[in-house]
Amino acid sequence: MKWLLDTHLLLWAAGRPEHLSAEARTLLEAPESELLFSAANLWEITIKRALGRDDFQVDGRVLRRGLLDNGYLELPITSRHALAVELLPPIHKDPFDRLLLAQASVEGIVLLTADPILARYPGPVRLI
């Protein structure tokens, strides 16, 4: 199964696994799981780190290298992804989360999130 991680789950998986739920750890560690991260994750981290957000104090370059070294696949942002954002109902205002969900929808993969607001969207999103 292919899983796209939202940014908080990605940060927790990479550096704070104690923040992950037992369900999240099980899914992420399953041998059949293909784990993906998006350029949108790194974009969000870079912007929020520059703004001084305490929960985003990680070097995106180091994170990207670590993810790739640990078998994560990188999902680039395409114009199809950007256009799919328009089809989403206005449940969540975060543009990064909306783009991640659009990517999951277009690519036919599931977005994993710890955000209950994001999980309210219909479609390929799973709250863990």
The first five atom37 places (N, CA, C, CB, O) and aatype in JSON, in Angstrom:
{
  "aatype": [12, 11, 17, 10, 10, 3, 16, 8, 10, 10, 10, 17, 0, 0, 7, 1, 14, 6, 8, 10, 15, 0, 6, 0, 1, 16, 10, 10, 6, 0, 14, 6, 15, 6, 10, 10, 13, 15, 0, 0, 2, 10, 17, 6, 9, 16, 9, 11, 1, 0, 10, 7, 1, 3, 3, 13, 5, 19, 3, 7, 1, 19, 10, 1, 1, 7, 10, 10, 3, 2, 7, 18, 10, 6, 10, 14, 9, 16, 15, 1, 8, 0, 10, 0, 19, 6, 10, 10, 14, 14, 9, 8, 11, 3, 14, 13, 3, 1, 10, 10, 10, 0, 5, 0, 15, 19, 6, 7, 9, 19, 10, 10, 16, 0, 3, 14, 9, 10, 0, 1, 18, 14, 7, 14, 19, 1, 10, 9],
  "atom_mask": [
    [1, 1, 1, 1, 1],
    [1, 1, 1, 1, 1],
    [1, 1, 1, 1, 1],
    [1, 1, 1, 1, 1],
    [1, 1, 1, 1, 1],
    [1, 1, 1, 1, 1],
    [1, 1, 1, 1, 1],
    [1, 1, 1, 1, 1],
    [1, 1, 1, 1, 1],
    [1, 1, 1, 1, 1],
    [1, 1, 1, 1, 1],
    [1, 1, 1, 1, 1],
    [1, 1, 1, 1, 1],
    [1, 1, 1, 1, 1],
    [1, 1, 1, 0, 1],
    [1, 1, 1, 1, 1],
    [1, 1, 1, 1, 1],
    [1, 1, 1, 1, 1],
    [1, 1, 1, 1, 1],
    [1, 1, 1, 1, 1],
    [1, 1, 1, 1, 1],
    [1, 1, 1, 1, 1],
    [1, 1, 1, 1, 1],
    [1, 1, 1, 1, 1],
    [1, 1, 1, 1, 1],
    [1, 1, 1, 1, 1],
    [1, 1, 1, 1, 1],
    [1, 1, 1, 1, 1],
    [1, 1, 1, 1, 1],
    [1, 1, 1, 1, 1],
    [1, 1, 1, 1, 1],
    [1, 1, 1, 1, 1],
    [1, 1, 1, 1, 1],
    [1, 1, 1, 1, 1],
    [1, 1, 1, 1, 1],
    [1, 1, 1, 1, 1],
    [1, 1, 1, 1, 1],
    [1, 1, 1, 1, 1],
    [1, 1, 1, 1, 1],
    [1, 1, 1, 1, 1],
    [1, 1, 1, 1, 1],
    [1, 1, 1, 1, 1],
    [1, 1, 1, 1, 1],
    [1, 1, 1, 1, 1],
    [1, 1, 1, 1, 1],
    [1, 1, 1, 1, 1],
    [1, 1, 1, 1, 1],
    [1, 1, 1, 1, 1],
    [1, 1, 1, 1, 1],
    [1, 1, 1, 1, 1],
    [1, 1, 1, 1, 1],
    [1, 1, 1, 0, 1],
    [1, 1, 1, 1, 1],
    [1, 1, 1, 1, 1],
    [1, 1, 1, 1, 1],
    [1, 1, 1, 1, 1],
    [1, 1, 1, 1, 1],
    [1, 1, 1, 1, 1],
    [1, 1, 1, 1, 1],
    [1, 1, 1, 0, 1],
    [1, 1, 1, 1, 1],
    [1, 1, 1, 1, 1],
    [1, 1, 1, 1, 1],
    [1, 1, 1, 1, 1],
    [1, 1, 1, 1, 1],
    [1, 1, 1, 0, 1],
    [1, 1, 1, 1, 1],
    [1, 1, 1, 1, 1],
    [1, 1, 1, 1, 1],
    [1, 1, 1, 1, 1],
    [1, 1, 1, 0, 1],
    [1, 1, 1, 1, 1],
    [1, 1, 1, 1, 1],
    [1, 1, 1, 1, 1],
    [1, 1, 1, 1, 1],
    [1, 1, 1, 1, 1],
    [1, 1, 1, 1, 1],
    [1, 1, 1, 1, 1],
    [1, 1, 1, 1, 1],
    [1, 1, 1, 1, 1],
    [1, 1, 1, 1, 1],
    [1, 1, 1, 1, 1],
    [1, 1, 1, 1, 1],
    [1, 1, 1, 1, 1],
    [1, 1, 1, 1, 1],
    [1, 1, 1, 1, 1],
    [1, 1, 1, 1, 1],
    [1, 1, 1, 1, 1],
    [1, 1, 1, 1, 1],
    [1, 1, 1, 1, 1],
    [1, 1, 1, 1, 1],
    [1, 1, 1, 1, 1],
    [1, 1, 1, 1, 1],
    [1, 1, 1, 1, 1],
    [1, 1, 1, 1, 1],
    [1, 1, 1, 1, 1],
    [1, 1, 1, 1, 1],
    [1, 1, 1, 1, 1],
    [1, 1, 1, 1, 1],
    [1, 1, 1, 1, 1],
    [1, 1, 1, 1, 1],
    [1, 1, 1, 1, 1],
    [1, 1, 1, 1, 1],
    [1, 1, 1, 1, 1],
    [1, 1, 1, 1, 1],
    [1, 1, 1, 1, 1],
    [1, 1, 1, 1, 1],
    [1, 1, 1, 0, 1],
    [1, 1, 1, 1, 1],
    [1, 1, 1, 1, 1],
    [1, 1, 1, 1, 1],
    [1, 1, 1, 1, 1],
    [1, 1, 1, 1, 1],
    [1, 1, 1, 1, 1],
    [1, 1, 1, 1, 1],
    [1, 1, 1, 1, 1],
    [1, 1, 1, 1, 1],
    [1, 1, 1, 1, 1],
    [1, 1, 1, 1, 1],
    [1, 1, 1, 1, 1],
    [1, 1, 1, 1, 1],
    [1, 1, 1, 1, 1],
    [1, 1, 1, 0, 1],
    [1, 1, 1, 1, 1],
    [1, 1, 1, 1, 1],
    [1, 1, 1, 1, 1],
    [1, 1, 1, 1, 1],
    [1, 1, 1, 1, 1]
  ],
  "atom_positions": [
    [[0.84, -1.17, 0.0], [0.0, 0.0, 0.0], [0.89, 1.24, 0.0], [-0.96, 0.0, 1.22], [1.91, 1.28, 0.69]],
    [[0.51, 2.24, -0.78], [1.25, 3.5, -0.83], [0.62, 4.5, 0.13], [1.29, 4.07, -2.27], [-0.6, 4.69, 0.15]],
    [[1.46, 5.14, 0.92], [1.03, 6.13, 1.9], [1.8, 7.43, 1.68], [1.23, 5.6, 3.35], [3.03, 7.43, 1.62]],
    [[1.07, 8.53, 1.55], [1.67, 9.86, 1.54], [1.47, 10.43, 2.93], [1.03, 10.79, 0.42], [0.35, 10.44, 3.44]],
    [[2.53, 10.92, 3.54], [2.44, 11.42, 4.91], [2.24, 12.93, 4.92], [3.7, 11.05, 5.7], [2.86, 13.66, 4.14]],
    [[1.37, 13.4, 5.81], [1.27, 14.84, 5.98], [2.54, 15.3, 6.71], [-0.04, 15.25, 6.78], [3.31, 14.48, 7.2]],
    [[2.73, 16.59, 6.78], [4.02, 17.11, 7.24], [4.31, 16.79, 8.7], [4.06, 18.6, 7.04], [5.44, 16.45, 9.03]],
    [[3.32, 16.88, 9.56], [3.59, 16.55, 10.96], [3.95, 15.07, 11.13], [2.38, 16.89, 11.83], [4.89, 14.74, 11.85]],
    [[3.21, 14.19, 10.47], [3.56, 12.77, 10.56], [4.96, 12.51, 10.03], [2.55, 11.92, 9.79], [5.71, 11.71, 10.58]],
    [[5.3, 13.19, 8.95], [6.63, 13.03, 8.36], [7.72, 13.46, 9.35], [6.74, 13.84, 7.06], [8.71, 12.76, 9.53]],
    [[7.52, 14.6, 9.97], [8.5, 15.09, 10.96], [8.59, 14.14, 12.16], [8.12, 16.49, 11.44], [9.68, 13.88, 12.66]],
    [[7.45, 13.65, 12.6], [7.46, 12.72, 13.73], [8.13, 11.41, 13.35], [6.04, 12.45, 14.23], [8.93, 10.88, 14.13]],
    [[7.84, 10.88, 12.17], [8.45, 9.62, 11.73], [9.96, 9.77, 11.63], [7.86, 9.17, 10.38], [10.7, 8.84, 11.96]],
    [[10.42, 10.93, 11.17], [11.84, 11.15, 10.94], [12.63, 11.49, 12.21], [12.02, 12.25, 9.96], [13.81, 11.15, 12.31]],
    [[11.98, 12.14, 13.17], [12.77, 12.59, 14.31], [12.12, 12.51, 15.67], [0.0, 0.0, 0.0], [12.79, 12.68, 16.69]],
    [[10.82, 12.25, 15.71], [10.12, 12.17, 16.99], [9.11, 11.03, 16.97], [9.42, 13.51, 17.32], [7.91, 11.26, 17.12]],
    [[9.58, 9.8, 16.77], [8.65, 8.68, 16.63], [7.75, 8.46, 17.84], [9.42, 7.43, 16.34], [6.71, 7.81, 17.74]],
    [[8.16, 8.98, 18.99], [7.32, 8.84, 20.18], [6.0, 9.59, 20.05], [8.06, 9.33, 21.41], [5.06, 9.33, 20.8]],
    [[5.91, 10.55, 19.1], [4.68, 11.28, 18.85], [3.7, 10.5, 17.99], [4.99, 12.61, 18.2], [2.52, 10.85, 17.91]],
    [[4.17, 9.45, 17.34], [3.31, 8.65, 16.46], [2.4, 7.74, 17.28], [4.16, 7.83, 15.49], [2.81, 7.2, 18.31]],
    [[1.19, 7.56, 16.8], [0.28, 6.61, 17.43], [0.77, 5.19, 17.13], [-1.18, 6.81, 16.94], [1.59, 4.98, 16.24]],
    [[0.27, 4.23, 17.89], [0.62, 2.83, 17.64], [0.18, 2.42, 16.24], [-0.02, 1.9, 18.7], [0.89, 1.69, 15.55]],
    [[-0.99, 2.89, 15.82], [-1.48, 2.57, 14.48], [-0.54, 3.14, 13.42], [-2.9, 3.13, 14.28], [-0.24, 2.47, 12.43]],
    [[-0.07, 4.36, 13.62], [0.84, 4.97, 12.65], [2.15, 4.18, 12.57], [1.13, 6.44, 13.04], [2.65, 3.92, 11.48]],
    [[2.69, 3.81, 13.71], [3.94, 3.05, 13.71], [3.77, 1.72, 12.97], [4.42, 2.79, 15.15], [4.63, 1.31, 12.2]],
    [[2.64, 1.05, 13.22], [2.37, -0.22, 12.55], [2.31, -0.05, 11.05], [1.07, -0.83, 13.07], [2.91, -0.83, 10.31]],
    [[1.59, 0.97, 10.58], [1.48, 1.2, 9.13], [2.82, 1.56, 8.51], [0.46, 2.31, 8.86], [3.19, 1.05, 7.45]],
    [[3.55, 2.44, 9.17], [4.82, 2.9, 8.62], [5.89, 1.82, 8.61], [5.31, 4.08, 9.4], [6.78, 1.83, 7.76]],
    [[5.8, 0.89, 9.53], [6.81, -0.17, 9.63], [6.45, -1.42, 8.85], [7.04, -0.52, 11.06], [7.28, -2.32, 8.72]],
    [[5.23, -1.51, 8.34], [4.8, -2.7, 7.61], [5.64, -2.88, 6.35], [3.3, -2.62, 7.25], [5.85, -1.92, 5.61]],
    [[6.11, -4.1, 6.09], [6.97, -4.32, 4.92], [6.29, -4.0, 3.6], [7.43, -5.75, 4.91], [6.96, -3.64, 2.63]],
    [[4.98, -4.12, 3.54], [4.26, -3.85, 2.29], [3.95, -2.36, 2.08], [2.97, -4.64, 2.27], [3.42, -1.98, 1.03]],
    [[4.28, -1.53, 3.04], [4.01, -0.1, 2.92], [5.08, 0.59, 2.08], [3.95, 0.55, 4.31], [6.28, 0.41, 2.29]],
    [[4.62, 1.39, 1.11], [5.49, 2.27, 0.35], [5.24, 3.67, 0.87], [5.23, 2.17, -1.21], [4.13, 4.18, 0.76]],
    [[6.25, 4.3, 1.43], [6.11, 5.6, 2.07], [6.57, 6.69, 1.13], [6.9, 5.65, 3.38], [7.65, 6.62, 0.54]],
    [[5.72, 7.71, 0.99], [6.02, 8.83, 0.12], [6.0, 10.13, 0.9], [5.02, 8.88, -1.04], [5.27, 10.29, 1.87]],
    [[6.83, 11.05, 0.44], [6.77, 12.43, 0.91], [6.66, 13.3, -0.32], [8.02, 12.81, 1.79], [7.03, 12.9, -1.42]],
    [[6.16, 14.5, -0.12], [5.92, 15.41, -1.23], [6.86, 16.6, -1.17], [4.47, 15.88, -1.23], [7.36, 16.97, -0.1]],
    [[7.09, 17.17, -2.32], [7.79, 18.45, -2.37], [7.03, 19.47, -1.52], [7.93, 18.95, -3.84], [7.63, 20.39, -0.96]],
    [[5.7, 19.31, -1.41], [4.89, 20.21, -0.58], [5.28, 20.12, 0.89], [3.39, 19.88, -0.74], [5.26, 21.13, 1.6]],
    [[5.64, 18.92, 1.36], [6.09, 18.79, 2.75], [7.33, 19.64, 2.99], [6.39, 17.32, 3.08], [7.4, 20.39, 3.97]],
    [[8.29, 19.53, 2.09], [9.55, 20.28, 2.26], [9.34, 21.78, 2.08], [10.59, 19.78, 1.27], [9.99, 22.58, 2.75]],
    [[8.44, 22.15, 1.2], [8.09, 23.55, 1.0], [7.5, 24.12, 2.28], [7.1, 23.72, -0.18], [7.88, 25.21, 2.72]],
    [[6.56, 23.38, 2.89], [5.95, 23.82, 4.14], [6.99, 23.95, 5.25], [4.83, 22.84, 4.57], [7.0, 24.94, 5.98]],
    [[7.85, 22.97, 5.37], [8.89, 23.0, 6.41], [9.8, 24.2, 6.22], [9.71, 21.7, 6.4], [10.13, 24.89, 7.19]],
    [[10.22, 24.45, 4.99], [11.11, 25.56, 4.69], [10.48, 26.9, 5.05], [11.5, 25.54, 3.22], [11.13, 27.75, 5.66]],
    [[9.23, 27.09, 4.66], [8.53, 28.35, 4.94], [8.33, 28.54, 6.45], [7.18, 28.39, 4.22], [8.6, 29.61, 6.99]],
    [[7.84, 27.5, 7.12], [7.53, 27.63, 8.55], [8.79, 27.7, 9.4], [6.66, 26.45, 9.01], [8.79, 28.33, 10.46]],
    [[9.87, 27.08, 8.94], [11.14, 27.22, 9.65], [11.63, 28.67, 9.55], [12.21, 26.25, 9.07], [12.1, 29.24, 10.54]],
    [[11.51, 29.26, 8.36], [11.93, 30.65, 8.16], [11.09, 31.61, 9.0], [11.83, 31.03, 6.69], [11.57, 32.68, 9.38]],
    [[9.86, 31.23, 9.29], [8.98, 32.05, 10.13], [9.27, 31.87, 11.63], [7.53, 31.71, 9.85], [8.7, 32.56, 12.46]],
    [[10.17, 30.91, 11.95], [10.54, 30.7, 13.34], [9.65, 29.76, 14.11], [0.0, 0.0, 0.0], [9.7, 29.74, 15.34]],
    [[8.82, 28.97, 13.42], [7.94, 28.04, 14.11], [8.76, 26.97, 14.83], [6.96, 27.38, 13.11], [9.6, 26.31, 14.22]],
    [[8.51, 26.8, 16.12], [9.26, 25.84, 16.93], [9.1, 24.4, 16.45], [8.82, 25.94, 18.36], [10.02, 23.6, 16.58]],
    [[7.92, 24.07, 15.9], [7.66, 22.69, 15.49], [8.18, 22.38, 14.09], [6.17, 22.42, 15.55], [7.94, 21.28, 13.58]],
    [[8.89, 23.32, 13.46], [9.43, 23.11, 12.12], [10.92, 23.44, 12.07], [8.67, 23.96, 11.1], [11.41, 23.91, 11.04]],
    [[11.63, 23.21, 13.14], [13.05, 23.54, 13.19], [13.91, 22.36, 12.74], [13.45, 23.98, 14.6], [14.68, 21.8, 13.53]],
    [[13.76, 22.01, 11.49], [14.56, 20.94, 10.89], [15.06, 21.46, 9.54], [13.73, 19.61, 10.73], [14.35, 22.18, 8.84]],
    [[16.26, 21.09, 9.19], [16.82, 21.47, 7.9], [16.19, 20.57, 6.83], [18.39, 21.35, 7.9], [16.38, 19.36, 6.86]],
    [[15.46, 21.16, 5.91], [14.77, 20.41, 4.87], [15.71, 19.57, 4.02], [0.0, 0.0, 0.0], [15.34, 18.48, 3.58]],
    [[16.92, 20.07, 3.78], [17.89, 19.31, 2.98], [18.31, 18.02, 3.69], [19.13, 20.17, 2.67], [18.41, 16.96, 3.07]],
    [[18.55, 18.14, 4.97], [18.94, 16.98, 5.77], [17.78, 16.0, 5.86], [19.4, 17.41, 7.2], [17.96, 14.79, 5.73]],
    [[16.58, 16.52, 6.08], [15.4, 15.67, 6.15], [15.2, 14.92, 4.84], [14.15, 16.51, 6.49], [14.98, 13.7, 4.84]],
    [[15.27, 15.63, 3.72], [15.07, 14.99, 2.41], [16.07, 13.86, 2.2], [15.21, 16.03, 1.27], [15.69, 12.76, 1.79]],
    [[17.34, 14.12, 2.47], [18.36, 13.09, 2.29], [18.08, 11.89, 3.18], [19.74, 13.66, 2.6], [18.21, 10.74, 2.73]],
    [[17.69, 12.14, 4.43], [17.38, 11.05, 5.36], [16.19, 10.23, 4.9], [0.0, 0.0, 0.0], [16.19, 9.0, 5.01]],
    [[15.17, 10.91, 4.39], [13.99, 10.18, 3.9], [14.35, 9.29, 2.72], [12.88, 11.17, 3.5], [13.98, 8.12, 2.68]],
    [[15.07, 9.85, 1.77], [15.48, 9.06, 0.6], [16.37, 7.89, 1.01], [16.21, 9.95, -0.42], [16.23, 6.79, 0.49]],
    [[17.29, 8.13, 1.94], [18.18, 7.07, 2.41], [17.42, 5.97, 3.14], [19.25, 7.66, 3.33], [17.9, 4.83, 3.22]],
    [[16.25, 6.29, 3.67], [15.44, 5.31, 4.41], [14.3, 4.74, 3.58], [14.89, 5.94, 5.66], [13.36, 4.16, 4.12]],
    [[14.38, 4.89, 2.26], [13.44, 4.22, 1.38], [12.18, 4.98, 1.03], [0.0, 0.0, 0.0], [11.33, 4.44, 0.32]],
    [[12.03, 6.2, 1.5], [10.86, 7.0, 1.12], [11.0, 7.41, -0.35], [10.72, 8.26, 2.04], [12.11, 7.64, -0.84]],
    [[9.88, 7.5, -1.03], [9.84, 7.97, -2.4], [9.38, 9.41, -2.43], [8.92, 7.08, -3.27], [8.49, 9.79, -1.67]],
    [[9.97, 10.21, -3.29], [9.6, 11.62, -3.39], [8.52, 11.81, -4.45], [10.83, 12.5, -3.71], [8.66, 11.33, -5.58]],
    [[7.45, 12.5, -4.1], [6.37, 12.81, -5.02], [6.47, 14.28, -5.42], [4.98, 12.51, -4.38], [6.23, 15.16, -4.6]],
    [[6.83, 14.55, -6.69], [6.9, 15.95, -7.13], [5.5, 16.55, -7.26], [7.66, 16.05, -8.46], [4.51, 15.82, -7.34]],
    [[5.44, 17.84, -7.29], [4.18, 18.55, -7.51], [4.02, 18.79, -9.01], [4.13, 19.91, -6.71], [4.94, 19.3, -9.66]],
    [[2.87, 18.42, -9.55], [2.6, 18.64, -10.97], [1.44, 19.61, -11.13], [2.28, 17.3, -11.68], [0.75, 19.95, -10.17]],
    [[1.24, 20.06, -12.35], [0.11, 20.95, -12.62], [-1.22, 20.24, -12.36], [0.16, 21.45, -14.08], [-2.19, 20.89, -11.94]],
    [[-1.29, 18.94, -12.59], [-2.52, 18.2, -12.27], [-2.84, 18.28, -10.78], [-2.4, 16.72, -12.7], [-4.0, 18.42, -10.4]],
    [[-1.81, 18.2, -9.96], [-2.01, 18.31, -8.51], [-2.52, 19.7, -8.15], [-0.69, 18.01, -7.76], [-3.47, 19.84, -7.38]],
    [[-1.88, 20.72, -8.71], [-2.27, 22.1, -8.41], [-3.72, 22.35, -8.82], [-1.34, 23.09, -9.12], [-4.47, 22.98, -8.07]],
    [[-4.12, 21.87, -9.97], [-5.48, 22.09, -10.46], [-6.51, 21.31, -9.64], [-5.58, 21.7, -11.93], [-7.65, 21.75, -9.51]],
    [[-6.12, 20.17, -9.11], [-7.04, 19.35, -8.31], [-7.41, 20.01, -6.99], [-6.42, 18.0, -8.04], [-8.43, 19.66, -6.4]],
    [[-6.61, 20.95, -6.52], [-6.94, 21.67, -5.27], [-8.28, 22.37, -5.4], [-5.83, 22.69, -4.92], [-9.04, 22.44, -4.44]],
    [[-8.58, 22.88, -6.59], [-9.83, 23.6, -6.82], [-11.06, 22.71, -6.59], [-9.86, 24.14, -8.24], [-12.13, 23.23, -6.27]],
    [[-10.92, 21.42, -6.74], [-12.04, 20.49, -6.61], [-12.35, 20.15, -5.15], [-11.74, 19.23, -7.37], [-13.38, 19.54, -4.87]],
    [[-11.48, 20.54, -4.24], [-11.68, 20.22, -2.83], [-12.65, 21.19, -2.17], [-10.33, 20.24, -2.08], [-12.57, 22.4, -2.4]],
    [[-13.57, 20.68, -1.35], [-14.43, 21.59, -0.59], [-13.6, 22.39, 0.41], [-15.54, 20.8, 0.13], [-12.52, 21.95, 0.81]],
    [[-14.1, 23.55, 0.83], [-13.32, 24.44, 1.72], [-13.39, 24.03, 3.19], [-13.82, 25.87, 1.58], [-13.78, 24.82, 4.04]],
    [[-13.0, 22.81, 3.48], [-13.02, 22.31, 4.86], [-11.81, 22.8, 5.64], [-13.07, 20.78, 4.88], [-11.91, 23.17, 6.81]],
    [[-10.69, 22.8, 4.99], [-9.41, 23.12, 5.62], [-8.77, 24.29, 4.87], [-8.46, 21.88, 5.63], [-8.81, 24.32, 3.64]],
    [[-8.19, 25.23, 5.59], [-7.6, 26.41, 4.96], [-6.11, 26.28, 4.65], [-7.82, 27.61, 5.84], [-5.57, 27.08, 3.89]],
    [[-5.46, 25.3, 5.23], [-4.01, 25.15, 5.05], [-3.69, 24.74, 3.61], [-3.45, 24.11, 6.06], [-4.06, 23.64, 3.19]],
    [[-3.0, 25.6, 2.87], [-2.74, 25.28, 1.46], [-1.83, 24.07, 1.27], [-2.12, 26.48, 0.77], [-1.94, 23.38, 0.26]],
    [[-0.95, 23.81, 2.21], [-0.06, 22.66, 2.09], [-0.85, 21.36, 2.25], [1.07, 22.74, 3.14], [-0.66, 20.42, 1.48]],
    [[-1.72, 21.31, 3.26], [-2.54, 20.12, 3.46], [-3.47, 19.9, 2.27], [-3.34, 20.23, 4.76], [-3.69, 18.76, 1.85]],
    [[-4.02, 20.97, 1.75], [-4.92, 20.85, 0.58], [-4.16, 20.3, -0.63], [-5.55, 22.22, 0.24], [-4.68, 19.48, -1.38]],
    [[-2.93, 20.76, -0.82], [-2.14, 20.25, -1.93], [-1.78, 18.78, -1.72], [-0.86, 21.09, -2.09], [-1.83, 18.0, -2.68]],
    [[-1.43, 18.4, -0.52], [-1.14, 16.99, -0.24], [-2.35, 16.11, -0.53], [-0.69, 16.82, 1.22], [-2.21, 15.04, -1.12]],
    [[-3.52, 16.56, -0.13], [-4.73, 15.78, -0.4], [-5.01, 15.71, -1.89], [-5.93, 16.39, 0.34], [-5.41, 14.66, -2.4]],
    [[-4.81, 16.81, -2.6], [-5.0, 16.81, -4.05], [-4.02, 15.82, -4.7], [-4.8, 18.23, -4.64], [-4.4, 15.08, -5.61]],
    [[-2.79, 15.81, -4.25], [-1.81, 14.86, -4.78], [-2.27, 13.42, -4.55], [-0.43, 15.1, -4.14], [-2.21, 12.58, -5.45]],
    [[-2.71, 13.13, -3.34], [-3.17, 11.78, -3.03], [-4.34, 11.39, -3.93], [-3.59, 11.67, -1.54], [-4.4, 10.27, -4.44]],
    [[-5.27, 12.32, -4.13], [-6.43, 12.05, -4.98], [-6.02, 11.76, -6.42], [-7.4, 13.23, -4.95], [-6.46, 10.77, -7.01]],
    [[-5.18, 12.6, -6.97], [-4.73, 12.45, -8.36], [-3.94, 11.16, -8.54], [-3.88, 13.66, -8.78], [-4.1, 10.47, -9.55]],
    [[-3.09, 10.83, -7.59], [-2.19, 9.68, -7.72], [-2.82, 8.36, -7.26], [-0.94, 9.94, -6.93], [-2.23, 7.3, -7.46]],
    [[-4.01, 8.42, -6.64], [-4.65, 7.2, -6.17], [-3.94, 6.56, -4.99], [0.0, 0.0, 0.0], [-3.87, 5.34, -4.88]],
    [[-3.42, 7.41, -4.11], [-2.76, 6.91, -2.9], [-3.48, 7.51, -1.68], [-1.22, 7.28, -2.89], [-4.33, 8.38, -1.83]],
    [[-3.14, 7.05, -0.51], [-3.81, 7.5, 0.71], [-2.91, 8.48, 1.46], [-4.19, 6.31, 1.62], [-1.73, 8.22, 1.66]],
    [[-3.5, 9.6, 1.85], [-2.81, 10.58, 2.7], [-3.04, 10.2, 4.15], [-3.3, 12.03, 2.4], [-4.18, 10.1, 4.59]],
    [[-1.97, 10.0, 4.88], [-2.05, 9.73, 6.31], [-1.89, 11.05, 7.06], [-0.96, 8.71, 6.77], [-1.02, 11.85, 6.73]],
    [[-2.75, 11.27, 8.05], [-2.7, 12.52, 8.8], [-3.06, 12.29, 10.26], [-3.64, 13.54, 8.18], [-3.76, 11.33, 10.61]],
    [[-2.59, 13.18, 11.09], [-2.98, 13.22, 12.49], [-3.93, 14.39, 12.73], [-1.75, 13.33, 13.41], [-4.32, 14.66, 13.86]],
    [[-4.3, 15.08, 11.66], [-5.14, 16.27, 11.73], [-6.62, 15.91, 11.52], [-4.69, 17.31, 10.67], [-7.0, 15.54, 10.41]],
    [[-7.44, 16.0, 12.56], [-8.84, 15.6, 12.42], [-9.63, 16.49, 11.44], [-9.52, 15.64, 13.77], [-10.62, 16.03, 10.86]],
    [[-9.21, 17.72, 11.25], [-9.9, 18.58, 10.27], [-9.6, 18.1, 8.86], [-9.47, 20.07, 10.44], [-10.51, 17.98, 8.04]],
    [[-8.35, 17.82, 8.58], [-7.98, 17.3, 7.26], [-8.66, 15.96, 6.99], [-6.45, 17.15, 7.16], [-9.05, 15.67, 5.85]],
    [[-8.8, 15.16, 8.01], [-9.42, 13.83, 7.85], [-10.91, 13.91, 7.54], [-9.21, 13.02, 9.11], [-11.5, 12.89, 7.18]],
    [[-11.52, 15.07, 7.66], [-12.95, 15.21, 7.34], [-13.22, 15.24, 5.85], [-13.49, 16.48, 7.97], [-14.37, 15.12, 5.43]],
    [[-12.19, 15.39, 5.03], [-12.38, 15.4, 3.59], [-12.83, 14.03, 3.1], [-11.09, 15.82, 2.88], [-12.4, 13.0, 3.62]],
    [[-13.7, 14.02, 2.1], [-13.98, 12.74, 1.45], [-12.76, 12.36, 0.61], [-15.28, 12.82, 0.56], [-12.0, 13.24, 0.18]],
    [[-12.58, 11.12, 0.37], [-11.48, 10.72, -0.49], [-10.38, 10.01, 0.26], [0.0, 0.0, 0.0], [-10.58, 9.49, 1.35]],
    [[-9.21, 9.99, -0.35], [-8.13, 9.12, 0.15], [-7.34, 9.74, 1.3], [-7.19, 8.79, -0.96], [-6.16, 10.08, 1.14]],
    [[-7.98, 9.88, 2.43], [-7.29, 10.42, 3.61], [-7.65, 9.55, 4.8], [-7.68, 11.92, 3.87], [-8.8, 9.12, 4.96]],
    [[-6.65, 9.29, 5.64], [-6.87, 8.4, 6.8], [-6.27, 9.04, 8.03], [-6.27, 6.99, 6.56], [-5.09, 9.41, 8.05]],
    [[-7.08, 9.16, 9.06], [-6.65, 9.7, 10.35], [-5.97, 8.59, 11.14], [-7.85, 10.29, 11.14], [-6.55, 7.54, 11.38]],
    [[-4.72, 8.85, 11.55], [-4.02, 7.87, 12.38], [-3.38, 8.56, 13.57], [-2.96, 7.1, 11.55], [-2.73, 7.91, 14.39]]
  ]
}
